[in-house]
Amino acid sequence: MYRTLVFRVFVTIFLASQGCLCYLGCKDISSVSPELRLKRHLFCDYDPDIRPSKSAKDTLNITIVFYPVSVEM
């Protein structure tokens, strides 16, 4: 439960930082850059409640590793 919540928070923060949140209806995307059009096309009808597994009883292991790029003192 906790891992699922953390994963959803990270995905939401990432999508918000990219300017691509999931909308209830798909917006007109003809006047923006190709990258943003692709992101909006892929995530337009995204449903976060659907799990990417064959069975609801299967566990889904997700490993996230962070590496520091630079350290300033």
Distance bins in CASP14 RR format, pairs under 12 A and 6 or more apart:
PFRMAT RR
TARGET T0000
AUTHOR 0000-0000-0000
RMODE 2
METHOD distances of the structure
MODEL  1
1 7 0 0 0 0 0 1 0 0 0 0 0
1 8 0 0 0 0 0 1 0 0 0 0 0
2 8 0 0 0 0 0 1 0 0 0 0 0
2 9 0 0 0 0 0 1 0 0 0 0 0
3 9 0 0 0 0 0 1 0 0 0 0 0
3 10 0 0 0 0 0 1 0 0 0 0 0
3 59 0 0 0 0 1 0 0 0 0 0 0
3 60 0 0 0 0 1 0 0 0 0 0 0
3 61 0 0 0 0 1 0 0 0 0 0 0
3 62 1 0 0 1 0 0 0 0 0 0 0
3 63 0 0 0 0 0 1 0 0 0 0 0
3 64 0 0 0 0 1 0 0 0 0 0 0
4 10 0 0 0 0 0 1 0 0 0 0 0
4 11 0 0 0 0 0 1 0 0 0 0 0
4 48 0 0 0 0 1 0 0 0 0 0 0
4 49 0 0 0 0 0 1 0 0 0 0 0
4 51 0 0 0 0 1 0 0 0 0 0 0
4 59 0 0 0 0 0 1 0 0 0 0 0
4 60 0 0 0 0 1 0 0 0 0 0 0
4 61 0 0 0 0 0 1 0 0 0 0 0
4 62 0 0 0 0 1 0 0 0 0 0 0
5 11 0 0 0 0 0 1 0 0 0 0 0
5 12 0 0 0 0 0 1 0 0 0 0 0
5 48 0 0 0 0 0 1 0 0 0 0 0
6 12 0 0 0 0 0 1 0 0 0 0 0
6 13 0 0 0 0 0 1 0 0 0 0 0
6 62 0 0 0 0 1 0 0 0 0 0 0
6 64 0 0 0 0 1 0 0 0 0 0 0
7 13 0 0 0 0 0 1 0 0 0 0 0
7 14 0 0 0 0 0 1 0 0 0 0 0
7 48 0 0 0 0 1 0 0 0 0 0 0
7 51 0 0 0 0 0 1 0 0 0 0 0
7 52 0 0 0 0 0 1 0 0 0 0 0
7 60 0 0 0 0 1 0 0 0 0 0 0
7 61 0 0 0 0 0 1 0 0 0 0 0
7 62 1 0 1 0 0 0 0 0 0 0 0
7 63 0 0 0 0 0 1 0 0 0 0 0
7 64 0 0 0 0 1 0 0 0 0 0 0
8 14 0 0 0 0 0 1 0 0 0 0 0
8 15 0 0 0 0 0 1 0 0 0 0 0
8 22 0 0 0 0 0 1 0 0 0 0 0
8 46 0 0 0 0 0 1 0 0 0 0 0
8 48 1 0 0 1 0 0 0 0 0 0 0
8 49 0 0 0 0 0 1 0 0 0 0 0
8 51 0 0 0 0 0 1 0 0 0 0 0
8 62 0 0 0 0 0 1 0 0 0 0 0
9 15 0 0 0 0 0 1 0 0 0 0 0
9 16 0 0 0 0 0 1 0 0 0 0 0
9 48 0 0 0 0 0 1 0 0 0 0 0
9 64 0 0 0 0 0 1 0 0 0 0 0
10 16 0 0 0 0 0 1 0 0 0 0 0
10 17 0 0 0 0 0 1 0 0 0 0 0
10 62 0 0 0 0 1 0 0 0 0 0 0
10 64 1 0 0 1 0 0 0 0 0 0 0
10 66 0 0 0 0 0 1 0 0 0 0 0
11 17 0 0 0 0 0 1 0 0 0 0 0
11 18 0 0 0 0 0 1 0 0 0 0 0
11 20 0 0 0 0 0 1 0 0 0 0 0
11 21 0 0 0 0 0 1 0 0 0 0 0
11 22 0 0 0 0 1 0 0 0 0 0 0
11 43 0 0 0 0 1 0 0 0 0 0 0
11 46 0 0 0 0 1 0 0 0 0 0 0
11 48 1 0 0 1 0 0 0 0 0 0 0
11 62 0 0 0 0 0 1 0 0 0 0 0
11 64 0 0 0 0 0 1 0 0 0 0 0
12 18 0 0 0 0 0 1 0 0 0 0 0
12 19 0 0 0 0 0 1 0 0 0 0 0
12 20 0 0 0 0 0 1 0 0 0 0 0
12 21 1 0 0 1 0 0 0 0 0 0 0
12 22 0 0 0 0 1 0 0 0 0 0 0
12 43 0 0 0 0 0 1 0 0 0 0 0
12 46 0 0 0 0 0 1 0 0 0 0 0
12 48 0 0 0 0 1 0 0 0 0 0 0
13 19 0 0 0 0 0 1 0 0 0 0 0
13 20 0 0 0 0 0 1 0 0 0 0 0
13 21 0 0 0 0 0 1 0 0 0 0 0
14 20 0 0 0 0 1 0 0 0 0 0 0
14 21 0 0 0 0 0 1 0 0 0 0 0
14 39 0 0 0 0 0 1 0 0 0 0 0
14 43 0 0 0 0 0 1 0 0 0 0 0
14 64 0 0 0 0 0 1 0 0 0 0 0
15 21 1 0 1 0 0 0 0 0 0 0 0
15 22 1 0 0 1 0 0 0 0 0 0 0
15 23 0 0 0 0 0 1 0 0 0 0 0
15 36 0 0 0 0 0 1 0 0 0 0 0
15 39 0 0 0 0 1 0 0 0 0 0 0
15 40 0 0 0 0 0 1 0 0 0 0 0
15 42 0 0 0 0 0 1 0 0 0 0 0
15 43 1 0 0 1 0 0 0 0 0 0 0
15 44 0 0 0 0 0 1 0 0 0 0 0
15 46 0 0 0 0 1 0 0 0 0 0 0
15 48 0 0 0 0 0 1 0 0 0 0 0
16 22 0 0 0 0 0 1 0 0 0 0 0
16 39 0 0 0 0 0 1 0 0 0 0 0
16 43 0 0 0 0 0 1 0 0 0 0 0
17 39 0 0 0 0 0 1 0 0 0 0 0
18 33 0 0 0 0 0 1 0 0 0 0 0
18 35 0 0 0 0 1 0 0 0 0 0 0
18 36 0 0 0 0 1 0 0 0 0 0 0
18 38 0 0 0 0 0 1 0 0 0 0 0
18 39 1 0 0 1 0 0 0 0 0 0 0
18 40 0 0 0 0 0 1 0 0 0 0 0
18 42 0 0 0 0 0 1 0 0 0 0 0
18 43 0 0 0 0 1 0 0 0 0 0 0
19 27 0 0 0 0 0 1 0 0 0 0 0
19 29 0 0 0 0 0 1 0 0 0 0 0
19 32 0 0 0 0 0 1 0 0 0 0 0
19 33 0 0 0 0 0 1 0 0 0 0 0
19 35 0 0 0 0 0 1 0 0 0 0 0
19 36 1 0 0 1 0 0 0 0 0 0 0
19 39 1 0 0 1 0 0 0 0 0 0 0
19 40 0 0 0 0 1 0 0 0 0 0 0
19 43 0 0 0 0 0 1 0 0 0 0 0
20 26 0 0 0 0 0 1 0 0 0 0 0
20 27 0 0 0 0 0 1 0 0 0 0 0
20 29 0 0 0 0 0 1 0 0 0 0 0
20 32 0 0 0 0 0 1 0 0 0 0 0
20 33 0 0 0 0 0 1 0 0 0 0 0
20 35 0 0 0 0 1 0 0 0 0 0 0
20 36 1 0 0 1 0 0 0 0 0 0 0
20 37 0 0 0 0 0 1 0 0 0 0 0
20 38 0 0 0 0 1 0 0 0 0 0 0
20 39 1 0 1 0 0 0 0 0 0 0 0
20 40 1 0 1 0 0 0 0 0 0 0 0
20 41 0 0 0 0 1 0 0 0 0 0 0
20 42 0 0 0 0 1 0 0 0 0 0 0
20 43 1 0 1 0 0 0 0 0 0 0 0
20 44 0 0 0 0 1 0 0 0 0 0 0
20 46 0 0 0 0 1 0 0 0 0 0 0
21 27 0 0 0 0 0 1 0 0 0 0 0
21 39 0 0 0 0 0 1 0 0 0 0 0
21 40 0 0 0 0 1 0 0 0 0 0 0
21 43 0 0 0 0 1 0 0 0 0 0 0
21 44 0 0 0 0 0 1 0 0 0 0 0
21 46 0 0 0 0 1 0 0 0 0 0 0
21 48 0 0 0 0 0 1 0 0 0 0 0
22 39 0 0 0 0 0 1 0 0 0 0 0
22 40 0 0 0 0 1 0 0 0 0 0 0
22 41 0 0 0 0 0 1 0 0 0 0 0
22 42 0 0 0 0 0 1 0 0 0 0 0
22 43 1 0 1 0 0 0 0 0 0 0 0
22 44 1 0 0 1 0 0 0 0 0 0 0
22 45 0 0 0 0 1 0 0 0 0 0 0
22 46 1 0 1 0 0 0 0 0 0 0 0
22 47 0 0 0 0 1 0 0 0 0 0 0
22 48 1 0 0 1 0 0 0 0 0 0 0
22 49 0 0 0 0 0 1 0 0 0 0 0
23 29 0 0 0 0 0 1 0 0 0 0 0
23 40 0 0 0 0 1 0 0 0 0 0 0
23 43 0 0 0 0 1 0 0 0 0 0 0
23 44 1 0 0 1 0 0 0 0 0 0 0
23 45 0 0 0 0 1 0 0 0 0 0 0
23 46 0 0 0 0 1 0 0 0 0 0 0
24 44 0 0 0 0 0 1 0 0 0 0 0
24 45 0 0 0 0 1 0 0 0 0 0 0
24 46 0 0 0 0 0 1 0 0 0 0 0
24 47 0 0 0 0 0 1 0 0 0 0 0
25 40 0 0 0 0 0 1 0 0 0 0 0
25 43 0 0 0 0 0 1 0 0 0 0 0
25 44 1 0 0 1 0 0 0 0 0 0 0
25 45 0 0 0 0 1 0 0 0 0 0 0
25 46 0 0 0 0 0 1 0 0 0 0 0
26 37 0 0 0 0 0 1 0 0 0 0 0
26 40 1 0 0 1 0 0 0 0 0 0 0
26 41 0 0 0 0 1 0 0 0 0 0 0
26 42 0 0 0 0 0 1 0 0 0 0 0
26 43 0 0 0 0 1 0 0 0 0 0 0
26 44 1 0 1 0 0 0 0 0 0 0 0
26 45 1 0 0 1 0 0 0 0 0 0 0
26 46 0 0 0 0 0 1 0 0 0 0 0
27 36 0 0 0 0 0 1 0 0 0 0 0
27 37 0 0 0 0 0 1 0 0 0 0 0
27 39 0 0 0 0 0 1 0 0 0 0 0
27 40 1 0 0 1 0 0 0 0 0 0 0
27 41 0 0 0 0 0 1 0 0 0 0 0
27 43 0 0 0 0 0 1 0 0 0 0 0
27 44 0 0 0 0 1 0 0 0 0 0 0
28 37 0 0 0 0 0 1 0 0 0 0 0
28 40 0 0 0 0 1 0 0 0 0 0 0
28 41 0 0 0 0 0 1 0 0 0 0 0
28 44 0 0 0 0 0 1 0 0 0 0 0
29 35 0 0 0 0 0 1 0 0 0 0 0
29 36 1 0 0 1 0 0 0 0 0 0 0
29 37 1 0 1 0 0 0 0 0 0 0 0
29 38 0 0 0 0 1 0 0 0 0 0 0
29 39 0 0 0 0 1 0 0 0 0 0 0
29 40 1 0 1 0 0 0 0 0 0 0 0
29 41 1 0 0 1 0 0 0 0 0 0 0
29 42 0 0 0 0 0 1 0 0 0 0 0
29 43 0 0 0 0 0 1 0 0 0 0 0
29 44 0 0 0 0 1 0 0 0 0 0 0
30 36 0 0 0 0 0 1 0 0 0 0 0
30 37 1 0 0 1 0 0 0 0 0 0 0
30 40 0 0 0 0 0 1 0 0 0 0 0
30 41 0 0 0 0 0 1 0 0 0 0 0
31 37 0 0 0 0 1 0 0 0 0 0 0
31 40 0 0 0 0 0 1 0 0 0 0 0
32 38 0 0 0 0 0 1 0 0 0 0 0
32 39 0 0 0 0 1 0 0 0 0 0 0
32 40 1 0 0 1 0 0 0 0 0 0 0
32 41 0 0 0 0 0 1 0 0 0 0 0
33 39 0 0 0 0 1 0 0 0 0 0 0
33 40 0 0 0 0 0 1 0 0 0 0 0
34 40 0 0 0 0 0 1 0 0 0 0 0
34 41 0 0 0 0 0 1 0 0 0 0 0
35 41 0 0 0 0 0 1 0 0 0 0 0
35 42 0 0 0 0 0 1 0 0 0 0 0
36 42 0 0 0 0 0 1 0 0 0 0 0
36 43 0 0 0 0 0 1 0 0 0 0 0
37 43 0 0 0 0 0 1 0 0 0 0 0
37 44 0 0 0 0 0 1 0 0 0 0 0
38 44 0 0 0 0 0 1 0 0 0 0 0
39 46 0 0 0 0 0 1 0 0 0 0 0
40 46 0 0 0 0 0 1 0 0 0 0 0
46 52 0 0 0 0 0 1 0 0 0 0 0
49 56 0 0 0 0 0 1 0 0 0 0 0
50 56 0 0 0 0 0 1 0 0 0 0 0
50 60 0 0 0 0 0 1 0 0 0 0 0
51 57 0 0 0 0 0 1 0 0 0 0 0
51 58 0 0 0 0 1 0 0 0 0 0 0
51 59 0 0 0 0 1 0 0 0 0 0 0
51 60 1 0 0 1 0 0 0 0 0 0 0
51 62 0 0 0 0 0 1 0 0 0 0 0
52 58 0 0 0 0 1 0 0 0 0 0 0
52 59 0 0 0 0 0 1 0 0 0 0 0
52 60 1 0 0 1 0 0 0 0 0 0 0
52 61 0 0 0 0 0 1 0 0 0 0 0
52 62 0 0 0 0 0 1 0 0 0 0 0
53 59 0 0 0 0 1 0 0 0 0 0 0
53 60 1 0 1 0 0 0 0 0 0 0 0
53 61 0 0 0 0 0 1 0 0 0 0 0
53 62 0 0 0 0 0 1 0 0 0 0 0
54 60 0 0 0 0 0 1 0 0 0 0 0
END
